[in-house]
Amino acid sequence: MKALRVIRILTSSSSSSSSLSTLFSSTTNRTRLLPSALSRSFAAQPQTHPSAAAAASSTDEDTDANATLPNFDSSEFSLHFTPPDPSSANSYQKKPTWDETYRARANQALFGGKKADPKQAEEEGDEERERAARLARVLLEAALEPPDDVEEEHMVVKEEDQRSLSVGIIGAPNAGKSSLTNFMVGTKVAAVSRKTNTTTHEVLGVMTKGNRQICFFDTPGLMIGHHGYPYRADVRVRVESAWRSIDLYDLLIVIFDVHRHLSAPDTRVIKLIKNLGAQVHPKQKRVLCMNKVDLVEDKKDLLKVAKEFEDLPAYDRYFMISGLKGSGVKDLVQYLMDQAVKRPWDEDPTIMSEEIMKNIALEVVREKMLDHIHQEIPYVIEHRLMDWKELRDGSLRIEQHFITPKHSQRQILVGKNGSKIGRIGIEANEELRSIFRRQVHLILQVRVARRKSA
């Protein structure tokens, strides 16, 4: 019997050890397979066959093949356009979570600890009711009065009653010309960036109020070196075109950064202001705008700057404004309205023309590109509008191309796995939808310029 028991113990131990070894071997195999499974699950790039990878690398070298595929297509992203419902904003009202008995105890503890007198409570209730009745009466009278700024959008203005004015906005780079234009027009028509020479061509913005229409022309910054000439040939062409168009406007706004003038005055900007204000133009009024006054801490310094340029005869008025915050802009707009001459309107105020919409689309995408691409690359990239279609459902299909001189610049603009051009396209697409108030299908393509054959 003892021998049989020993045999049973040995057989059971051997079977358990074999099962444990099997379990251990399977566990080790699983742990060996685990990193590859994790890499397949969390890898940023899809696992491809070596032959497919070689084919992909050969395709990347061919720039013409890359040009056929868009680098950003808004249809690949779930950007659902749902216009906000104004009625749903007030559908939910948050209710107070405190108890009125606790509030009464707190008031009693804070305000003297005395119990409320019933007579005093009745008098206070009468005063409260009288105050509410007085407030209701004032609100009713204010509602019956006409508003201060009456925007008669649907009013048809006869051609003989129409008044218009063309206004040119000029100044040094980063003076705030585009910000002022966007604020006065009420929507984005020009790209705004901290980088110099953001505006590369003349941008039109239209404001219509009542029987008056003002056309604002945002011009490139007049960047001139100490020697009197621009630094580069392309900038020279822009500056010369801006100088030639100065005499074409009915009114000229000369704008400069007063905060920078107080902290680090630039002799080139001072010469520009004095040259434009030296002689009175026979057919054109000029005003001087000191911009970015919100950055000036001591407002008394603004009076010193105004006194510095008060002897220039060409400037009819001086304005202290903030094109970004809007302070002082209302007085400037009212002055421009008073200067409008009797002349038919140049633009239809009821609809946004297709040319203006195309220009806005280019400016918005360029602004987002300047936010994400730095150094000299944004200034050597050519930006084109390739296709513009209004589809049957009312949406817009916009295709734009970026053309870079070098392949390395294309890789920087596209980013790793298309991350940079994708971020530019998503931000631009969202802003274009809010401006045009319709669905926008934006396609961005980055390609390398073809080399000219000798």
C-alpha positions as CSV (number, residue, x, y, z in Angstrom):
1,M,0.0,0.0,0.0
2,K,2.8,2.4,0.8
3,A,4.4,1.7,-2.5
4,L,1.1,2.5,-4.3
5,R,0.7,5.8,-2.4
6,V,4.3,6.8,-3.4
7,I,3.5,6.0,-7.1
8,R,0.3,8.1,-7.0
9,I,2.1,11.1,-5.4
10,L,4.8,10.9,-8.0
11,T,2.4,10.7,-10.9
12,S,0.3,13.6,-9.6
13,S,3.3,15.8,-9.0
14,S,4.7,15.1,-12.5
15,S,1.3,15.9,-14.1
16,S,1.0,19.2,-12.1
17,S,4.6,20.1,-13.0
18,S,3.9,19.4,-16.7
19,S,0.7,21.6,-16.5
20,L,2.6,24.4,-14.8
21,S,5.4,24.2,-17.4
22,T,2.8,24.3,-20.1
23,L,1.1,27.3,-18.5
24,F,4.4,29.0,-17.9
25,S,5.5,28.5,-21.5
26,S,2.1,29.8,-22.8
27,T,2.5,32.8,-20.5
28,T,6.0,33.5,-21.8
29,N,4.8,33.2,-25.4
30,R,2.0,35.7,-24.6
31,T,4.4,38.1,-23.0
32,R,6.6,37.8,-26.0
33,L,3.7,38.7,-28.3
34,L,2.4,41.5,-26.1
35,P,4.8,44.3,-27.2
36,S,4.1,43.7,-30.9
37,A,0.4,43.7,-30.2
38,L,0.7,47.0,-28.2
39,S,2.8,48.5,-30.9
40,R,0.1,47.6,-33.4
41,S,-2.6,49.0,-31.2
42,F,-1.0,52.3,-30.2
43,A,1.3,53.1,-33.2
44,A,0.9,56.6,-34.7
45,Q,1.5,55.2,-38.2
46,P,-0.1,52.1,-39.8
47,Q,2.0,49.0,-40.1
48,T,2.8,48.5,-43.8
49,H,4.6,45.8,-45.8
50,P,8.2,46.6,-46.7
51,S,7.3,46.6,-50.4
52,A,4.5,49.0,-49.7
53,A,6.8,51.2,-47.7
54,A,9.3,51.3,-50.5
55,A,6.6,52.2,-53.0
56,A,5.4,55.0,-50.6
57,S,8.9,56.4,-50.3
58,S,9.4,56.4,-54.1
59,T,6.0,58.2,-54.4
60,D,7.1,60.9,-51.9
61,E,10.0,61.8,-54.2
62,D,7.8,62.5,-57.1
63,T,6.3,66.0,-56.5
64,D,3.8,65.7,-59.4
65,A,2.2,62.7,-57.8
66,N,1.9,64.5,-54.5
67,A,0.1,67.4,-56.2
68,T,-2.8,65.2,-57.1
69,L,-3.7,64.3,-53.5
70,P,-4.9,67.1,-51.2
71,N,-2.9,67.6,-48.0
72,F,-6.0,68.8,-46.1
73,D,-9.6,67.9,-47.0
74,S,-12.3,69.1,-44.6
75,S,-14.6,66.2,-45.6
76,E,-12.2,63.9,-43.8
77,F,-13.0,65.5,-40.4
78,S,-16.2,65.4,-38.5
79,L,-16.8,69.2,-38.4
80,H,-20.6,69.3,-38.1
81,F,-22.1,72.7,-38.8
82,T,-25.0,73.4,-36.5
83,P,-26.2,77.0,-36.4
84,P,-27.0,78.2,-32.9
85,D,-30.6,78.3,-31.8
86,P,-31.3,81.6,-30.0
87,S,-34.4,80.2,-28.3
88,S,-32.5,77.3,-26.7
89,A,-30.0,79.6,-24.9
90,N,-32.7,80.6,-22.4
91,S,-34.4,77.2,-22.1
92,Y,-32.5,76.2,-19.1
93,Q,-32.3,78.5,-16.1
94,K,-30.2,77.5,-13.2
95,K,-32.1,77.5,-9.9
96,P,-30.6,78.5,-6.6
97,T,-29.5,75.6,-4.4
98,W,-29.6,77.4,-1.0
99,D,-32.5,77.2,1.5
100,E,-34.3,80.4,2.3
101,T,-34.4,79.6,6.0
102,Y,-30.6,79.4,6.1
103,R,-30.4,82.7,4.1
104,A,-32.7,84.3,6.7
105,R,-30.5,83.1,9.5
106,A,-27.4,84.4,7.8
107,N,-29.0,87.8,7.2
108,Q,-30.1,88.0,10.9
109,A,-26.5,87.1,12.0
110,L,-24.9,89.6,9.6
111,F,-27.2,92.6,10.1
112,G,-27.4,93.0,13.8
113,G,-29.1,89.8,15.0
114,K,-32.4,91.6,15.6
115,K,-35.7,90.1,14.5
116,A,-37.3,91.9,11.6
117,D,-40.0,94.5,12.6
118,P,-43.2,93.7,10.7
119,K,-43.9,97.5,10.2
120,Q,-40.4,98.0,8.9
121,A,-40.7,95.0,6.6
122,E,-44.0,96.4,5.2
123,E,-42.4,99.8,4.5
124,E,-39.5,98.2,2.8
125,G,-41.9,96.2,0.6
126,D,-43.7,99.4,-0.4
127,E,-40.4,101.0,-1.3
128,E,-39.4,98.0,-3.3
129,R,-42.7,98.0,-5.2
130,E,-42.4,101.7,-5.9
131,R,-38.9,101.3,-7.2
132,A,-39.9,98.5,-9.5
133,A,-42.8,100.5,-10.9
134,R,-40.5,103.5,-11.5
135,L,-37.9,101.2,-13.3
136,A,-40.6,99.7,-15.4
137,R,-41.9,103.1,-16.4
138,V,-38.4,104.3,-17.4
139,L,-37.7,101.1,-19.4
140,L,-41.0,101.5,-21.3
141,E,-40.2,105.1,-22.2
142,A,-36.7,104.1,-23.4
143,A,-38.3,101.3,-25.5
144,L,-40.6,103.7,-27.2
145,E,-37.8,106.1,-28.2
146,P,-35.9,105.5,-31.4
147,P,-32.5,103.9,-31.0
148,D,-29.3,105.9,-31.3
149,D,-27.8,104.0,-34.3
150,V,-30.6,103.1,-36.7
151,E,-29.3,100.5,-39.2
152,E,-31.9,100.4,-41.9
153,E,-30.7,97.3,-43.6
154,H,-33.8,96.6,-45.6
155,M,-34.4,100.2,-46.6
156,V,-34.1,100.9,-50.3
157,V,-32.0,104.0,-50.9
158,K,-32.6,105.9,-54.1
159,E,-29.5,106.5,-56.3
160,E,-29.9,110.3,-56.0
161,D,-29.8,110.1,-52.2
162,Q,-26.8,107.8,-52.0
163,R,-23.5,109.1,-50.5
164,S,-20.1,107.3,-50.6
165,L,-16.5,107.7,-49.6
166,S,-13.3,105.9,-50.4
167,V,-10.9,105.8,-47.5
168,G,-7.3,104.6,-47.7
169,I,-5.5,103.4,-44.6
170,I,-1.7,103.6,-44.7
171,G,1.1,103.4,-42.2
172,A,4.2,101.4,-41.2
173,P,4.1,97.6,-40.8
174,N,2.3,96.4,-37.6
175,A,0.7,99.7,-37.1
176,G,-2.8,98.1,-36.8
177,K,-4.2,98.9,-40.2
178,S,-5.9,95.5,-40.7
179,S,-7.3,95.4,-37.2
180,L,-8.9,98.8,-37.6
181,T,-10.3,97.8,-41.0
182,N,-11.9,94.6,-39.6
183,F,-13.4,96.5,-36.6
184,M,-15.0,99.2,-38.7
185,V,-16.4,96.8,-41.3
186,G,-17.7,94.5,-38.6
187,T,-16.2,91.2,-40.0
188,K,-12.8,89.9,-41.0
189,V,-11.7,91.1,-44.4
190,A,-7.9,91.3,-43.8
191,A,-5.5,88.9,-42.2
192,V,-4.2,90.0,-38.8
193,S,-0.8,88.7,-37.5
194,R,2.1,89.8,-35.3
195,K,4.4,89.3,-38.2
196,T,5.4,92.2,-40.4
197,N,4.1,92.6,-43.9
198,T,1.0,90.5,-43.3
199,T,-1.0,92.4,-45.9
200,T,0.6,91.8,-49.3
201,H,-2.0,93.6,-51.5
202,E,-4.8,96.1,-51.2
203,V,-7.8,94.7,-49.3
204,L,-11.3,96.1,-49.7
205,G,-13.8,96.4,-46.8
206,V,-17.3,97.9,-47.2
207,M,-19.5,99.5,-44.4
208,T,-23.0,100.7,-45.2
209,K,-25.2,102.7,-42.8
210,G,-28.3,104.5,-43.9
211,N,-27.7,106.3,-47.2
212,R,-23.9,106.3,-46.7
213,Q,-21.4,103.8,-47.9
214,I,-17.7,103.8,-47.0
215,C,-15.1,101.7,-48.8
216,F,-12.0,101.0,-46.7
217,F,-8.8,100.1,-48.5
218,D,-6.2,98.4,-46.3
219,T,-2.8,98.8,-47.9
220,P,0.6,97.0,-47.4
221,G,2.9,98.5,-44.8
222,L,5.2,101.2,-46.0
223,M,8.5,99.5,-45.0
224,I,11.4,101.7,-46.0
225,G,15.0,101.5,-45.0
226,H,17.2,104.2,-43.5
227,H,18.6,104.8,-47.0
228,G,15.1,105.6,-48.3
229,Y,14.5,102.4,-50.3
230,P,12.8,99.1,-49.4
231,Y,15.0,96.2,-48.4
232,R,13.9,93.6,-51.0
233,A,12.6,93.8,-54.6
234,D,9.2,92.2,-53.9
235,V,8.6,94.6,-50.9
236,R,9.7,97.5,-53.1
237,V,6.9,96.7,-55.6
238,R,4.3,96.5,-52.9
239,V,5.5,99.8,-51.4
240,E,5.6,101.6,-54.7
241,S,2.0,100.4,-55.5
242,A,0.9,101.7,-52.1
243,W,2.5,105.1,-52.7
244,R,0.9,105.3,-56.2
245,S,-2.6,104.7,-54.8
246,I,-2.4,107.4,-52.1
247,D,-3.9,110.1,-54.3
248,L,-6.8,107.9,-55.5
249,Y,-8.7,108.0,-52.2
250,D,-11.2,110.7,-51.1
251,L,-9.8,110.6,-47.6
252,L,-6.5,109.2,-46.2
253,I,-6.0,107.8,-42.7
254,V,-2.4,107.8,-41.6
255,I,-2.0,105.4,-38.7
256,F,0.9,104.7,-36.4
257,D,1.6,102.7,-33.2
258,V,1.7,105.3,-30.4
259,H,2.8,102.8,-27.8
260,R,5.9,101.9,-29.8
261,H,6.5,105.6,-30.6
262,L,6.6,106.4,-26.8
263,S,8.8,103.4,-25.9
264,A,11.1,103.2,-28.9
265,P,10.5,106.0,-31.5
266,D,11.4,105.2,-35.1
267,T,12.8,108.0,-37.2
268,R,11.4,106.4,-40.4
269,V,7.8,106.5,-39.0
270,I,8.3,110.1,-37.9
271,K,9.5,111.1,-41.4
272,L,6.5,109.3,-42.9
273,I,4.0,111.2,-40.8
274,K,5.7,114.5,-41.4
275,N,6.0,114.0,-45.1
276,L,2.4,113.2,-45.5
277,G,1.3,116.1,-43.3
278,A,3.6,118.7,-44.7
279,Q,1.4,120.0,-47.5
280,V,-2.4,120.3,-47.8
281,H,-3.8,118.2,-50.6
282,P,-6.3,120.1,-52.7
283,K,-8.6,117.1,-53.3
284,Q,-8.0,115.0,-50.3
285,K,-8.5,115.2,-46.6
286,R,-6.1,113.5,-44.2
287,V,-6.4,112.4,-40.6
288,L,-3.8,111.2,-38.2
289,C,-4.7,108.2,-36.0
290,M,-2.7,107.3,-32.9
291,N,-3.4,103.6,-32.5
292,K,-3.0,101.1,-29.6
293,V,-3.8,103.7,-26.9
294,D,-5.0,100.8,-24.7
295,L,-1.3,99.8,-24.2
296,V,-0.3,103.2,-23.0
297,E,-0.4,103.3,-19.2
298,D,0.0,107.0,-18.6
299,K,-2.6,108.7,-20.8
300,K,-0.9,112.1,-20.4
301,D,1.8,110.9,-22.7
302,L,-0.8,110.9,-25.5
303,L,-1.2,114.6,-25.3
304,K,2.6,115.0,-25.7
305,V,2.5,113.0,-28.9
306,A,-0.5,115.0,-30.2
307,K,1.4,118.2,-29.5
308,E,4.5,116.8,-31.4
309,F,2.5,116.6,-34.6
310,E,0.0,119.5,-34.1
311,D,1.8,121.8,-36.5
312,L,1.3,119.7,-39.6
313,P,-1.3,121.5,-41.8
314,A,-2.4,118.5,-43.9
315,Y,-4.1,116.7,-41.1
316,D,-7.7,117.8,-40.6
317,R,-8.3,115.9,-37.4
318,Y,-6.4,113.8,-34.8
319,F,-7.9,110.6,-33.3
320,M,-6.7,108.5,-30.4
321,I,-8.0,105.0,-31.0
322,S,-7.6,101.3,-30.3
323,G,-8.3,99.3,-33.5
324,L,-8.4,96.0,-31.5
325,K,-10.5,97.1,-28.5
326,G,-12.6,99.7,-30.4
327,S,-12.1,102.6,-28.1
328,G,-12.3,105.9,-30.0
329,V,-13.4,104.2,-33.3
330,K,-17.0,105.4,-33.0
331,D,-15.9,109.1,-33.3
332,L,-13.7,108.2,-36.3
333,V,-16.6,106.5,-38.0
334,Q,-18.9,109.4,-37.4
335,Y,-16.4,111.8,-38.8
336,L,-16.1,109.6,-42.0
337,M,-19.8,109.5,-42.3
338,D,-20.0,113.3,-42.3
339,Q,-17.3,113.4,-45.0
340,A,-19.3,111.2,-47.5
341,V,-19.9,112.9,-50.8
342,K,-23.0,112.7,-53.0
343,R,-22.2,109.8,-55.3
344,P,-23.8,106.4,-56.2
345,W,-22.6,103.4,-54.2
346,D,-19.8,101.2,-55.6
347,E,-20.9,98.0,-53.8
348,D,-24.3,96.3,-53.2
349,P,-24.9,96.4,-49.5
350,T,-27.4,93.5,-49.4
351,I,-25.2,90.8,-50.6
352,M,-21.5,90.0,-50.3
353,S,-19.9,89.9,-53.8
354,E,-18.1,86.8,-54.9
355,E,-14.8,88.7,-55.3
356,I,-14.9,89.9,-51.7
357,M,-15.7,86.4,-50.5
358,K,-12.8,84.9,-52.4
359,N,-10.5,87.5,-50.9
360,I,-11.8,86.8,-47.4
361,A,-11.2,83.1,-47.9
362,L,-7.6,83.8,-48.9
363,E,-7.0,86.2,-46.1
364,V,-8.3,83.8,-43.4
365,V,-6.2,80.9,-44.6
366,R,-3.1,83.1,-44.9
367,E,-3.7,84.4,-41.3
368,K,-3.8,80.8,-39.9
369,M,-0.7,79.9,-41.9
370,L,1.2,82.9,-40.4
371,D,0.1,81.7,-36.9
372,H,1.8,78.3,-37.4
373,I,4.7,78.9,-39.8
374,H,7.6,81.1,-38.7
375,Q,10.8,82.7,-39.9
376,E,11.1,83.5,-43.6
377,I,9.1,80.6,-45.0
378,P,5.6,82.5,-45.1
379,Y,7.1,85.2,-47.2
380,V,8.4,82.9,-49.9
381,I,5.3,80.8,-50.2
382,E,2.9,81.6,-53.1
383,H,-0.7,81.3,-52.1
384,R,-3.3,80.8,-54.9
385,L,-7.1,80.2,-55.1
386,M,-7.5,77.3,-57.5
387,D,-11.2,76.6,-57.4
388,W,-14.4,78.2,-56.1
389,K,-17.8,76.5,-56.5
390,E,-21.2,77.1,-54.9
391,L,-22.9,73.7,-54.7
392,R,-26.6,72.9,-55.0
393,D,-27.1,72.6,-51.3
394,G,-25.8,76.2,-50.8
395,S,-22.4,75.1,-49.4
396,L,-19.1,76.3,-50.8
397,R,-16.2,74.3,-52.2
398,I,-12.9,76.2,-51.9
399,E,-9.6,74.8,-53.1
400,Q,-6.4,76.7,-52.4
401,H,-2.8,75.8,-53.1
402,F,0.5,76.7,-51.4
403,I,3.5,76.7,-53.7
404,T,6.9,76.4,-52.0
405,P,10.3,77.0,-53.8
406,K,11.9,74.0,-52.0
407,H,10.9,70.5,-51.1
408,S,12.1,71.0,-47.5
409,Q,9.8,74.0,-47.1
410,R,6.9,71.9,-48.3
411,Q,7.7,69.3,-45.6
412,I,7.7,72.1,-42.9
413,L,4.4,73.4,-44.1
414,V,2.7,70.0,-44.2
415,G,4.2,68.8,-40.9
416,K,4.6,65.4,-39.5
417,N,1.8,63.2,-40.9
418,G,0.1,66.3,-42.2
419,S,-0.4,67.7,-38.7
420,K,0.5,71.3,-39.4
421,I,-1.5,71.8,-42.6
422,G,-4.4,69.9,-40.9
423,R,-4.4,72.3,-38.0
424,I,-4.3,75.3,-40.4
425,G,-7.2,73.9,-42.4
426,I,-9.4,73.1,-39.4
427,E,-9.0,76.5,-37.9
428,A,-9.6,78.3,-41.2
429,N,-12.6,76.1,-42.0
430,E,-14.3,76.9,-38.7
431,E,-13.8,80.7,-39.1
432,L,-15.0,80.7,-42.8
433,R,-18.2,78.9,-41.7
434,S,-18.8,81.5,-39.1
435,I,-18.2,84.4,-41.5
436,F,-20.1,83.0,-44.5
437,R,-22.8,81.4,-42.3
438,R,-22.9,78.3,-44.5
439,Q,-21.2,75.0,-44.9
440,V,-17.7,75.3,-46.3
441,H,-15.7,72.4,-47.9
442,L,-12.0,73.6,-47.7
443,I,-9.2,71.8,-49.6
444,L,-5.6,72.8,-49.1
445,Q,-2.8,71.5,-51.3
446,V,0.9,72.1,-50.8
447,R,3.2,71.5,-53.7
448,V,6.7,72.4,-54.9
449,A,7.2,74.9,-57.7
450,R,8.4,73.4,-61.0
451,R,11.9,74.4,-61.9
452,K,12.2,76.5,-65.0
453,S,14.0,74.8,-67.8
454,A,17.1,76.6,-69.1
